[in-house]
C-alpha cells in the first residue's frame, strides 16, 4: 500500500483532516493537483493581481447554456484558501434547522449546532482565529473566547464602526485567521484575494497542513492530479486513485480515501469515475452527486462620503448581521454584510474598465468596500455534471428576493451612517469561492451521498470532507464549518482504519506500479 489513507486535495477540508489524523500513526498521503505558491514580487502587487491577472486561473468550465467561462478556482497547496479573505464564521444556530426564506425553505441538517460546537472550538484553534465574543447578537453559543483577540480596526474603520452603531446597527469584529503583524511585515496591503506566500494568513497550508506535515507519517504529493478512482471486485471499495503527474499516469493504493477537492471538482471526479458497478458515478446510487450546487448570492457594495477619506491599508475587520436572522420588516432572514479588503484603483479598474485610472484613484481614496451574501437554497436541478471531458455547471439561482432586500436594507443603513453614495455590483457564476452542496450529508442514502460522519453510503472506504457535503449554504463563509466537519469525521476514519490495521498486521509498504 502507498498509504493507509489518501487525502485528495489540500484545501481546508483535506488539510484539517490530515492534521486531526496525524497523531494516529496512520500513513497519510495528501495528493494535491497544484504546487506551492512561492514568494514573488507579484504576490503583493495589486496591479499584477487584479489588472494583469498574474495568478488568475485558466481552466475553462461550461455553463448550462453552452458558454465557456474561466472559473475562480485555484489549484495550489492549500487550495482556494491561499486567496481567501480569512473569515472564519460559525454557522448560526438557526442555520441547522429548517427555516423559511423569502425564496423558499432551507431543509436544515440531521444534527443541531450543539453537536458541532465542540468541533468549531477545535477548528478555531487550528486556524488561530482572531475575534471578539459577545459583539454579534447572532453569534451562536460558545464554550469560551476566541483563541486570539480580534484584528484591530484601523482609524478609518473605527470611525465607520461608530457611524454604524450610531445608525442603530450592531457592527462586530470579523473572526479572522490572520496574523496581522506578520502579514503587514511582508507588505502594506490587504490580504483579501491576495495570494498567501508567507505565514501572515493562516490558510489550509500554513495552518493545519503545516501541523500535519510536522509528523513523519504524513506526506504531501504536490503537482499530481487525480483523474479517476477505481473500485475493486464488487464495487464496494476504492482500490486505487489514478493520478497524472509529469505527463504519466500512476495508480496509488490505500485502505481508505478521503475526497476533499472542492464541491465542484469532487463531484466531477466521482462522476467521471463511473464504472460497471457504478454506471452513474461513484457513490451516486441516489443520483445526488453533483446536485444541490450552492454558491451564495453575493454582491460587492461601495460606500463613499466625500468628506471622509479611507486611509486604511487592510480594512477587512468589520461585519454586521443585523439582517441575518430576521429582517426588521419582512421578519425573514436576509444575510450577512462584511468588509471587503481595501478597494484600490486597480480593483475598481478591472470591474469598471471604462473608468479612467485617475478617476479610479480618486474614487478609491474615498471608497469603503462591503461584501453582501445571502443564502442560496438547495435545488436538485442546480448541479455539476461531467460532459465530454469538461465540467458543466447549471446554477439555478434561488432566494434572490432575500438578496435584493439585503441590498436595499444595507443601502438605507449606509446612507443613515453618513455615506450618500452607494454603488452595488452583484456577482454571477464565475465567482465560485463559496461553492458547496454537491455530495450532501444525510441519514437517508436515497437522498444524500454521505452519512453525517461524512462516510459514503455506498463505498465502504470513501469519505468526503470538503464543502460538497454541506446540506445548506447558510449566509456566512463556509471555511470554518468545513474544517469542523472534517475534524468531527476524523474520529470515525481513525476507528475504521487504525483498529483493522493493528488486527491484520498490515505490511508497511506495497509498491503500486505505473499503469501507463
C-alpha positions, 0 to 999 in steps of 0.5 A: 500500500502507498498509504493507509489513507489518501487525502485528495486535495489540500484545501481546508477540508483535506488539510484539517483532516490530515492534521486531526489524523496525524497523531494516529500513526496512520500513513497519510498521503495528501495528493494535491493537483497544484504546487506551492505558491512561492514568494514573488514580487507579484504576490503583493502587487495589486496591479499584477493581481487584479489588472494583469491577472498574474495568478488568475486561473485558466481552466475553462468550465461550461455553463448550462447554456453552452458558454465557456467561462474561466472559473475562480478556482485555484489549484495550489497547496492549500487550495482556494484558501491561499486567496481567501479573505480569512473569515472564519464564521460559525454557522448560526444556530438557526442555520441547522434547522429548517427555516423559511426564506423569502425564496423558499425553505432551507431543509436544515441538517440531521444534527443541531449546532450543539453537536458541532460546537465542540468541533468549531472550538477545535477548528478555531484553534487550528486556524488561530482565529482572531475575534471578539465574543459577545459583539454579534447578537447572532453569534451562536453559543460558545464554550469560551473566547476566541483563541486570539483577540480580534484584528484591530480596526484601523482609524478609518474603520473605527470611525465607520464602526461608530457611524454604524452603531450610531445608525442603530446597527450592531457592527462586530469584529470579523473572526479572522485567521490572520496574523496581522503583524506578520502579514503587514511585515511582508507588505502594506496591503490587504490580504483579501484575494491576495495570494498567501506566500508567507505565514501572515494568513493562516490558510489550509497550508500554513495552518493545519497542513503545516501541523500535519506535515510536522509528523513523519507519517504524513506526506504531501504529493504536490503537482499530481492530479487525480483523474479517476478512482477505481473500485475493486471486485464488487464495487464496494471499495476504492482500490486505487486513485489514478493520478497524472503527474509529469505527463504519466499516469500512476495508480496509488493504493490505500485502505481508505480515501478521503475526497476533499477537492472542492464541491465542484471538482469532487463531484466531477471526479466521482462522476467521471469515475463511473464504472460497471458497478457504478454506471452513474458515478461513484457513490451516486446510487441516489443520483445526488452527486453533483446536485444541490450546487450552492454558491451564495448570492453575493454582491460587492457594495461601495460606500463613499462620503466625500468628506471622509477619506479611507486611509486604511491599508487592510480594512477587512475587520468589520461585519454586521448581521443585523439582517441575518436572522430576521429582517426588521420588516419582512421578519425573514432572514436576509444575510450577512454584510462584511468588509471587503479588503481595501478597494484600490484603483486597480480593483475598481479598474478591472470591474469598471474598465471604462473608468479612467485610472485617475478617476479610479484613484480618486474614487478609491481614496474615498471608497469603503468596500462591503461584501453582501451574501445571502443564502442560496437554497438547495435545488436538485436541478442546480448541479455539476455534471461531467460532459465530454471531458469538461465540467458543466455547471447549471446554477439555478439561482434561488432566494434572490428576493432575500438578496435584493432586500439585503441590498436595499436594507444595507443601502438605507443603513449606509446612507443613515451612517453618513455615506450618500453614495452607494454603488452595488455590483452583484456577482454571477457564476464565475465567482465560485469561492463559496461553492458547496452542496454537491455530495450532501450529508444525510441519514437517508442514502436515497437522498444524500451521498454521505452519512453525517460522519461524512462516510459514503453510503455506498463505498465502504472506504470513501469519505468526503470532507470538503464543502460538497457535503454541506446540506445548506449554504447558510449566509456566512463563509463556509471555511470554518464549518468545513474544517469542523466537519472534517475534524468531527469525521476524523474520529470515525476514519481513525476507528475504521482504519487504525483498529483493522490495521493493528488486527491484520498486521498490515505490511508497511509498504506495497509498491503500486506500479505505473499503469501507463 
